[in-house]
Amino acid sequence: MKLIENIETISTPFTNAVLTIGNFDGVHIGHQSLFHEVIEKSEALGGTSVAMTFEPHPIRVLKKSRTPPLITMKDQKIELIERTGIDVLICVPFTRAFADVPAREFLEEILVKRIGMKAIVIGKDYTFGKNREGDIHLLKALADELGYQVILSDWIPLIQNGDRRISSTRIRELVMDGDMVTARQMLGRYYQIRGKVVSGRNRGGKLLGFPTANINLHDELCPKTGIYAVTVECSGKKYKGVANIGYSPTFDDHLFTVEVHILDFKKNIYGRSIRVNFIERLRDEQKFAGIAELSEQIEKDVQAAREILSI
């Protein structure tokens, strides 16, 4: 996949470009469906499949109020889009000046003339341009004049409830509620956080008998506090583990941490970046009477995680 981070560097339009545009936070199965439609259409035209996204998320530029945490940071989003088979990803630096580009100018000068768009695949509520003045009606009205085709993509409904569609907002809610199983169904993969292993409070192995990797989070969206069965990706290998997210109430120090005990693992990974995939939430955090009681519960958590991860 070719990554373009400045539209001005596109000197020659792509051959029969088929395009989709969006923020694609999470790159969930609804987004993946869009990409597959783009790829199929581009193959039919003998052309180029193109996705356009924005960095930072437009809401962070246009709204001064607090914005929701992202499901996928830029690096992961690029990786996930590349996996779909898209030929070109255009990651547009989103600014107020870009937001003020009139809809027709964006459509004609950028999409058609610069990118070479011959077809666009979009959802029914897609809007673009200054004050969101562009929509599917404008796209269709100018299609013949500017020489492109408009393809409307159907929403993919939620698994449990056919009258609601999969959305980044719903996935964000599920992750924050600890429902990793349903989140996985909508993402098409396990929810993943990334971070660097840093020095912790040095009590996991010494006090509890279960050494942990303390993670300095790279991601914004953190699952609900509690204990989880996870897999851990480190140095190209995957391991099973148990993650603790929260405040370690037994120690009563009120410090928020993300810690992972990697099963059957003894390597020193301080300073390394790891990825943690959340498989299933095991339980809430709770305060125990002492170290022995906590260690006994951790042993039960490890056994529960082994059973879940053995499937």
C-alpha positions as a Python dict, from the first residue, in 0.01 Angstrom:
ca = {
    (1, 'M'): (0, 0, 0),
    (2, 'K'): (122, 347, -88),
    (3, 'L'): (85, 603, 195),
    (4, 'I'): (43, 970, 101),
    (5, 'E'): (44, 1232, 375),
    (6, 'N'): (36, 1544, 160),
    (7, 'I'): (-216, 1584, -125),
    (8, 'E'): (16, 1832, -293),
    (9, 'T'): (263, 1552, -364),
    (10, 'I'): (14, 1381, -597),
    (11, 'S'): (144, 1506, -931),
    (12, 'T'): (-43, 1263, -1158),
    (13, 'P'): (-400, 1138, -1107),
    (14, 'F'): (-433, 767, -1028),
    (15, 'T'): (-567, 541, -1300),
    (16, 'N'): (-947, 504, -1267),
    (17, 'A'): (-936, 580, -897),
    (18, 'V'): (-1215, 432, -684),
    (19, 'L'): (-1232, 619, -355),
    (20, 'T'): (-1383, 602, -9),
    (21, 'I'): (-1347, 874, 252),
    (22, 'G'): (-1383, 866, 629),
    (23, 'N'): (-1220, 883, 969),
    (24, 'F'): (-1225, 502, 998),
    (25, 'D'): (-1161, 503, 1373),
    (26, 'G'): (-1134, 138, 1474),
    (27, 'V'): (-1130, 14, 1113),
    (28, 'H'): (-1427, -205, 1215),
    (29, 'I'): (-1610, -452, 991),
    (30, 'G'): (-1831, -175, 853),
    (31, 'H'): (-1521, 11, 735),
    (32, 'Q'): (-1370, -312, 606),
    (33, 'S'): (-1684, -370, 398),
    (34, 'L'): (-1641, -26, 240),
    (35, 'F'): (-1279, -102, 153),
    (36, 'H'): (-1375, -434, -5),
    (37, 'E'): (-1637, -261, -221),
    (38, 'V'): (-1375, -9, -330),
    (39, 'I'): (-1131, -287, -418),
    (40, 'E'): (-1392, -484, -614),
    (41, 'K'): (-1498, -176, -812),
    (42, 'S'): (-1140, -74, -885),
    (43, 'E'): (-1066, -425, -1013),
    (44, 'A'): (-1370, -404, -1240),
    (45, 'L'): (-1243, -73, -1380),
    (46, 'G'): (-882, -185, -1400),
    (47, 'G'): (-806, 102, -1168),
    (48, 'T'): (-668, 201, -828),
    (49, 'S'): (-836, 153, -491),
    (50, 'V'): (-794, 462, -272),
    (51, 'A'): (-896, 547, 84),
    (52, 'M'): (-879, 898, 229),
    (53, 'T'): (-868, 966, 602),
    (54, 'F'): (-772, 1257, 825),
    (55, 'E'): (-517, 1329, 1099),
    (56, 'P'): (-600, 1450, 1354),
    (57, 'H'): (-964, 1345, 1376),
    (58, 'P'): (-1170, 1643, 1244),
    (59, 'I'): (-1374, 1665, 1564),
    (60, 'R'): (-1055, 1761, 1750),
    (61, 'V'): (-1004, 2058, 1523),
    (62, 'L'): (-1365, 2172, 1489),
    (63, 'K'): (-1485, 2128, 1849),
    (64, 'K'): (-1333, 2286, 2156),
    (65, 'S'): (-1516, 2057, 2396),
    (66, 'R'): (-1370, 1731, 2522),
    (67, 'T'): (-1354, 1468, 2248),
    (68, 'P'): (-1391, 1089, 2286),
    (69, 'P'): (-1079, 869, 2294),
    (70, 'L'): (-971, 715, 1965),
    (71, 'I'): (-1010, 339, 1919),
    (72, 'T'): (-706, 323, 1692),
    (73, 'M'): (-415, 562, 1686),
    (74, 'K'): (-268, 665, 1351),
    (75, 'D'): (-4, 392, 1324),
    (76, 'Q'): (-248, 110, 1397),
    (77, 'K'): (-512, 255, 1165),
    (78, 'I'): (-263, 261, 879),
    (79, 'E'): (-163, -101, 950),
    (80, 'L'): (-524, -218, 956),
    (81, 'I'): (-619, -39, 634),
    (82, 'E'): (-315, -184, 462),
    (83, 'R'): (-432, -535, 561),
    (84, 'T'): (-755, -486, 364),
    (85, 'G'): (-565, -467, 36),
    (86, 'I'): (-626, -99, -46),
    (87, 'D'): (-373, 30, -302),
    (88, 'V'): (-337, 387, -176),
    (89, 'L'): (-410, 554, 159),
    (90, 'I'): (-420, 934, 164),
    (91, 'C'): (-386, 1065, 520),
    (92, 'V'): (-483, 1432, 501),
    (93, 'P'): (-354, 1673, 768),
    (94, 'F'): (-683, 1817, 892),
    (95, 'T'): (-679, 2190, 966),
    (96, 'R'): (-940, 2466, 989),
    (97, 'A'): (-825, 2587, 649),
    (98, 'F'): (-893, 2244, 502),
    (99, 'A'): (-1231, 2235, 675),
    (100, 'D'): (-1319, 2565, 503),
    (101, 'V'): (-1268, 2431, 150),
    (102, 'P'): (-1609, 2454, -28),
    (103, 'A'): (-1769, 2121, -112),
    (104, 'R'): (-1759, 2168, -491),
    (105, 'E'): (-1395, 2276, -485),
    (106, 'F'): (-1302, 1972, -272),
    (107, 'L'): (-1491, 1744, -508),
    (108, 'E'): (-1374, 1888, -838),
    (109, 'E'): (-1020, 2007, -764),
    (110, 'I'): (-903, 1743, -516),
    (111, 'L'): (-1106, 1427, -574),
    (112, 'V'): (-1158, 1442, -949),
    (113, 'K'): (-867, 1643, -1091),
    (114, 'R'): (-586, 1560, -849),
    (115, 'I'): (-677, 1206, -738),
    (116, 'G'): (-851, 1101, -1060),
    (117, 'M'): (-1170, 972, -899),
    (118, 'K'): (-1395, 769, -1131),
    (119, 'A'): (-1615, 622, -854),
    (120, 'I'): (-1677, 697, -488),
    (121, 'V'): (-1809, 445, -234),
    (122, 'I'): (-1977, 608, 66),
    (123, 'G'): (-2235, 564, 338),
    (124, 'K'): (-2575, 731, 315),
    (125, 'D'): (-2495, 1001, 572),
    (126, 'Y'): (-2161, 1111, 424),
    (127, 'T'): (-2100, 1487, 425),
    (128, 'F'): (-1800, 1695, 319),
    (129, 'G'): (-1676, 2047, 255),
    (130, 'K'): (-1727, 2374, 439),
    (131, 'N'): (-2014, 2356, 688),
    (132, 'R'): (-2081, 2002, 561),
    (133, 'E'): (-2256, 2150, 260),
    (134, 'G'): (-2162, 1851, 45),
    (135, 'D'): (-2366, 1531, 67),
    (136, 'I'): (-2485, 1243, -150),
    (137, 'H'): (-2729, 1474, -329),
    (138, 'L'): (-2447, 1704, -442),
    (139, 'L'): (-2230, 1406, -536),
    (140, 'K'): (-2506, 1264, -753),
    (141, 'A'): (-2594, 1603, -904),
    (142, 'L'): (-2236, 1655, -1028),
    (143, 'A'): (-2157, 1295, -1120),
    (144, 'D'): (-2230, 1319, -1492),
    (145, 'E'): (-2068, 1659, -1530),
    (146, 'L'): (-1744, 1558, -1355),
    (147, 'G'): (-1739, 1199, -1478),
    (148, 'Y'): (-1764, 970, -1179),
    (149, 'Q'): (-2004, 716, -1031),
    (150, 'V'): (-2159, 728, -683),
    (151, 'I'): (-2195, 393, -502),
    (152, 'L'): (-2391, 389, -176),
    (153, 'S'): (-2280, 127, 73),
    (154, 'D'): (-2531, -34, 309),
    (155, 'W'): (-2471, -21, 683),
    (156, 'I'): (-2384, -346, 856),
    (157, 'P'): (-2626, -400, 1149),
    (158, 'L'): (-2527, -497, 1500),
    (159, 'I'): (-2516, -868, 1562),
    (160, 'Q'): (-2767, -853, 1849),
    (161, 'N'): (-2997, -584, 1716),
    (162, 'G'): (-3070, -555, 1346),
    (163, 'D'): (-3203, -199, 1363),
    (164, 'R'): (-2873, -46, 1482),
    (165, 'R'): (-2558, -25, 1276),
    (166, 'I'): (-2203, -96, 1377),
    (167, 'S'): (-2027, 228, 1466),
    (168, 'S'): (-1707, 350, 1626),
    (169, 'T'): (-1918, 509, 1901),
    (170, 'R'): (-2079, 176, 1991),
    (171, 'I'): (-1744, -6, 1992),
    (172, 'R'): (-1596, 263, 2216),
    (173, 'E'): (-1884, 209, 2461),
    (174, 'L'): (-1831, -167, 2462),
    (175, 'V'): (-1458, -138, 2532),
    (176, 'M'): (-1516, 107, 2816),
    (177, 'D'): (-1777, -132, 2956),
    (178, 'G'): (-1538, -426, 2936),
    (179, 'D'): (-1745, -622, 2681),
    (180, 'M'): (-1452, -744, 2475),
    (181, 'V'): (-1644, -1033, 2318),
    (182, 'T'): (-1901, -808, 2147),
    (183, 'A'): (-1633, -551, 2063),
    (184, 'R'): (-1442, -825, 1883),
    (185, 'Q'): (-1749, -916, 1676),
    (186, 'M'): (-1777, -558, 1555),
    (187, 'L'): (-1407, -496, 1503),
    (188, 'G'): (-1344, -826, 1329),
    (189, 'R'): (-1046, -875, 1563),
    (190, 'Y'): (-961, -847, 1933),
    (191, 'Y'): (-935, -498, 2078),
    (192, 'Q'): (-568, -415, 2116),
    (193, 'I'): (-366, -168, 2318),
    (194, 'R'): (-1, -86, 2260),
    (195, 'G'): (265, 50, 2487),
    (196, 'K'): (617, 33, 2623),
    (197, 'V'): (710, -183, 2921),
    (198, 'V'): (831, 39, 3205),
    (199, 'S'): (947, -13, 3563),
    (200, 'G'): (659, -73, 3801),
    (201, 'R'): (635, -98, 4178),
    (202, 'N'): (844, -415, 4182),
    (203, 'R'): (600, -624, 4379),
    (204, 'G'): (439, -857, 4123),
    (205, 'G'): (712, -1118, 4129),
    (206, 'K'): (861, -1055, 4472),
    (207, 'L'): (542, -1017, 4675),
    (208, 'L'): (285, -1208, 4475),
    (209, 'G'): (483, -1464, 4281),
    (210, 'F'): (342, -1335, 3952),
    (211, 'P'): (582, -1094, 3773),
    (212, 'T'): (407, -834, 3561),
    (213, 'A'): (496, -607, 3271),
    (214, 'N'): (382, -253, 3348),
    (215, 'I'): (273, -71, 3035),
    (216, 'N'): (303, 296, 2951),
    (217, 'L'): (0, 321, 2721),
    (218, 'H'): (31, 452, 2366),
    (219, 'D'): (-345, 425, 2311),
    (220, 'E'): (-619, 658, 2432),
    (221, 'L'): (-905, 411, 2477),
    (222, 'C'): (-847, 194, 2783),
    (223, 'P'): (-1082, -94, 2871),
    (224, 'K'): (-1286, -86, 3191),
    (225, 'T'): (-1091, -156, 3509),
    (226, 'G'): (-1072, -523, 3594),
    (227, 'I'): (-895, -849, 3516),
    (228, 'Y'): (-875, -986, 3159),
    (229, 'A'): (-759, -1291, 2969),
    (230, 'V'): (-525, -1155, 2701),
    (231, 'T'): (-265, -1244, 2446),
    (232, 'V'): (58, -1048, 2425),
    (233, 'E'): (260, -978, 2111),
    (234, 'C'): (627, -915, 2176),
    (235, 'S'): (923, -931, 1935),
    (236, 'G'): (720, -1110, 1671),
    (237, 'K'): (588, -1380, 1905),
    (238, 'K'): (252, -1422, 2076),
    (239, 'Y'): (204, -1527, 2439),
    (240, 'K'): (-92, -1590, 2671),
    (241, 'G'): (-146, -1370, 2971),
    (242, 'V'): (-363, -1204, 3236),
    (243, 'A'): (-399, -825, 3244),
    (244, 'N'): (-493, -608, 3538),
    (245, 'I'): (-627, -260, 3467),
    (246, 'G'): (-696, -36, 3762),
    (247, 'Y'): (-582, 86, 4100),
    (248, 'S'): (-468, -228, 4288),
    (249, 'P'): (-708, -167, 4580),
    (250, 'T'): (-541, -427, 4803),
    (251, 'F'): (-232, -204, 4821),
    (252, 'D'): (-442, 111, 4863),
    (253, 'D'): (-200, 340, 4677),
    (254, 'H'): (-460, 475, 4429),
    (255, 'L'): (-222, 464, 4130),
    (256, 'F'): (-371, 368, 3795),
    (257, 'T'): (-174, 98, 3616),
    (258, 'V'): (-198, -143, 3326),
    (259, 'E'): (-9, -461, 3412),
    (260, 'V'): (23, -792, 3229),
    (261, 'H'): (139, -1124, 3370),
    (262, 'I'): (266, -1322, 3071),
    (263, 'L'): (218, -1692, 3128),
    (264, 'D'): (524, -1917, 3125),
    (265, 'F'): (751, -1624, 3040),
    (266, 'K'): (1078, -1524, 3208),
    (267, 'K'): (1244, -1281, 2966),
    (268, 'N'): (1340, -925, 3053),
    (269, 'I'): (1137, -696, 2824),
    (270, 'Y'): (1183, -359, 2996),
    (271, 'G'): (1185, -82, 2737),
    (272, 'R'): (1025, -293, 2465),
    (273, 'S'): (699, -211, 2293),
    (274, 'I'): (430, -478, 2326),
    (275, 'R'): (75, -526, 2205),
    (276, 'V'): (-200, -665, 2426),
    (277, 'N'): (-513, -822, 2275),
    (278, 'F'): (-813, -836, 2508),
    (279, 'I'): (-994, -1169, 2480),
    (280, 'E'): (-1240, -1172, 2770),
    (281, 'R'): (-1301, -989, 3097),
    (282, 'L'): (-1268, -1221, 3398),
    (283, 'R'): (-1380, -1008, 3691),
    (284, 'D'): (-1385, -669, 3864),
    (285, 'E'): (-1094, -542, 4064),
    (286, 'Q'): (-1145, -608, 4433),
    (287, 'K'): (-972, -546, 4764),
    (288, 'F'): (-837, -852, 4943),
    (289, 'A'): (-750, -900, 5310),
    (290, 'G'): (-382, -945, 5232),
    (291, 'I'): (-107, -1068, 5002),
    (292, 'A'): (-184, -1438, 5047),
    (293, 'E'): (-551, -1396, 4957),
    (294, 'L'): (-462, -1184, 4654),
    (295, 'S'): (-204, -1438, 4535),
    (296, 'E'): (-462, -1715, 4566),
    (297, 'Q'): (-707, -1518, 4352),
    (298, 'I'): (-442, -1443, 4091),
    (299, 'E'): (-375, -1816, 4064),
    (300, 'K'): (-747, -1867, 3995),
    (301, 'D'): (-737, -1588, 3735),
    (302, 'V'): (-441, -1751, 3563),
    (303, 'Q'): (-623, -2085, 3551),
    (304, 'A'): (-938, -1918, 3413),
    (305, 'A'): (-732, -1741, 3148),
    (306, 'R'): (-558, -2065, 3048),
    (307, 'E'): (-898, -2230, 2995),
    (308, 'I'): (-1029, -1939, 2786),
    (309, 'L'): (-711, -1909, 2581),
    (310, 'S'): (-686, -2280, 2514),
    (311, 'I'): (-1002, -2271, 2298),
}
